[in-house]
Amino acid sequence: MEKVKVAVIGCGTIANSAHIPSYKNNPNVEILYFCDIIPERADAAVEKYGCGKAVYDYREVLADPAVEAISVCTPNKMHPIITMDALRAGKHVLCEKPAARTYAEALEMQKVQHETGKVLNIGVVNRFNTAVNKIRDLIAAGELGDIYHVYVSFRAQRSIPGLGGAFTTKEIAGGGALIDWGVHYLDIVMYCTGDPKPVTVSGTAYCKLGVDMPNYVYEGMWSENTKDLNGTYDVDDFVTGFVRTENGPTISLNGAWAQNIGVRDAYIDFLGDKAGIRLQYGGNFTIYGTKDGKLWQDTPQYESVNMFQNEIDSFVRCVRTGEKLPSHIDQVIITARMMQAIYDSSDAGKEITLEW
């Protein structure tokens, strides 16, 4: 296969920890550009990886006809802007999660994808996770019976990222714990249960523990280099919700970037009438049921692939084959609509009914 020529726009943490190394590991890829509005980041990527050209304006990347595909690894505010410009410029796009700050922005991205016919995948990387796909297969095979409820927990004690910076500024990020962490968990639920449409959504998002930024106490902080105690904190650090779906399970969730409980709970429970599964986020899963009149449980052992490498390899392949991946905007947009409804329900103080 002729090498796919790519560019990485946004050279921060997710680009360096996942996208760039995965592209480098793929023999069918050539990285032409590293782009970041902070010149030092783009320059550092060129030096670190020994390839590509550093540029500081993404429009320079889009103007080069040699570039076939891009990864968008910027703050959420820029996701729809860069993605739609790239699609219109004839580029295929892998945009990091969430697709956008709002469902309306995600709809615009989907519209432009349909107009251009170019690939638009969203970085819901768990759809390329071995454990998640095994659970999906078990559910599809009827091993759990009727999946009637799924419970989602993504709670940590005090893990607000980059306090006062882009992560905690609604105008940039669109939200907090729900849109940053919850998108992964809810997307796993949707993927494993066949992407059922949410019909009623009730939720409340709280902005509590990070408000007094100078006195916020923590052990460690993700993206601490973006912390700005003179900045903004107006996003959710705790969220709870309940969702009814069309011909699918009900879903309940509790998520916290920060809580005054010193136990981290990061799991998803799939409750079926024949068996149930608890997936430890980022780890293995255990099946619970009955057999021969006795309670039974099993934690399967299997070889796992690196989900980020699998995601990048699949993206590169689909650029050539045109296949529609599970992370295509048409699938992922359902999760975007559900998260928007949780925020809308919180703002309105009542349950939201969705029409399809």
Summary of the structure (lengths in Angstrom):
residues: 356
radius of gyration: 20.5
end to end distance: 41.2
largest distance: 66.6
contacts: 1243
relative contact order: 0.16
helix: 38%
strand: 26%
